[in-house]
Amino acid sequence: MGLSLPGSRLICLSRDNLSPESFERIISPMAAWKHAEQDYQFDDQWHHQRYIINIEPKSNHPLTATLAEHGVRAKAQLKNMIERGDVVCLNDVSVLPADLFYIDDNGALICRDENAFKFSGATKIIGTFNLAVSKRDYRNFGGKPAPTSSRQLRGGGSQPETYASVRETLNSKNVGRLLAAGGVYNGNVEGFRKTAEQLGGDAPAGYDQVLNKTTKGVAIAAVSVAAGLGIGRMGAAKEVEELSAISGAAKRPLVTAELEVNGRKFIDTNQTARPPELANVNKPTLISARIEAKNIKAAEKAIAKGKPEPHPLPNGNMRDAHAEIGAIQQAHEAGIAKGADLNMTVKGLDLCDYCKGDVPAAAQAAGAKSITIDAVDSFGDPIQYYWEQGMKKMKVIK
């Protein structure tokens, strides 16, 4: 998890806290720089208080293509840090490791191509990995990090002889089936399906054997029942909708938030029903710093106990922001939330536990005077929430 650079993929190893298990997700410097050039805007005229380089997601600047280039020094600085291994980039899907690094059976990080970096960058990354391992307690896990999942899929054995041999195994139907199951369990059907397609070979066919137009109904029912009984994960509703999308069905909002501010209305939906052009992972919300701090705290707590890092919390960017946060974000961007009394109506589901804390934080960040939310609780009864400046948390009115 990084704070020194925007987004969740660029990591400054000397400043950010990257878990040992995440080092296998590091991609090549060439691919990392391609990602940086494509998704970020550089400007030497900025004096960024938060990031180590004057860089911002291009999504923050809709007219970036028309802007003059003022980031020569910032671009050169980041490119140099990437080539030396001071800054690394993680792959965009955490399901499987990238191609460059893997953890062997002895818990050591191995680089398949040390020449990919300049000035012994690979050695520097491995040294940082060893330092991260030394700061964690693996006594309950054999005293070392778990070996890379790609080798585990091959059934244990020795370390990968070549990338080709690993790839040949990873694009099998069995891996495709595993990815389909993982998509349902982790609430990321779209991401897991994309991974199957990227692997190629028989992986997509294996995926479709598990999740297709014929079987999706059963999968949806299973997830729905689990959610209704309270034994499913908190993202079960999201999974149901994503499974429906596999067959090409229209995405129906599970939650709709309608915000009224001085006569103007702003409407948003839950994450998976939000239009793709608005669901931008690189666009931070008003409370992105709050969410990122909570993610880091949760990750450090899990690592201290020798457990895997938990999934990132929602509401940090516009891809995973809940409807309530999205509506407040719109009012803020329209420039009318500051000093205003916000009135919101939420339909579909009651406010989740995340939003009960994040909504007042977003309202405060937007400079709103107050916010009143009319919703329906889990029993179908009307419920109203209220918050105003000076209050630490929302209160229930009725």
Protein Blocks (a to p, Z undefined) as FASTA:
>chain_A
ZZkbgcjkbccfklmccdfklmmmpccfklmmmmmmmmpccdfkbccfkbmbdcddfklm
mklmmpccfklmmmmmmmmmmmnomaccddfbfkbccfkbccdfkopacdfblmlpghhl
lmmmmmmmmmmmmmpccklnoopacddfklmmnogaaddfbfklmmmmmmpmklmmmmmm
mmmmnopaklmmmmmmmngmmllmmmmmmmcfklmmmmmmmmmmmmmnopacfklmmmmm
mmmmmnopacddfbdcdddeehiacddddfklpcfklmcfklccfklmmmmmmmmmmmmm
mmmnopacddddehkbmklpcfklmmmmmmmmnopmgopacddddehiacdfklmmmmmm
mmmmnopabdcdddddfkopacdddddehiabdcdfZZ
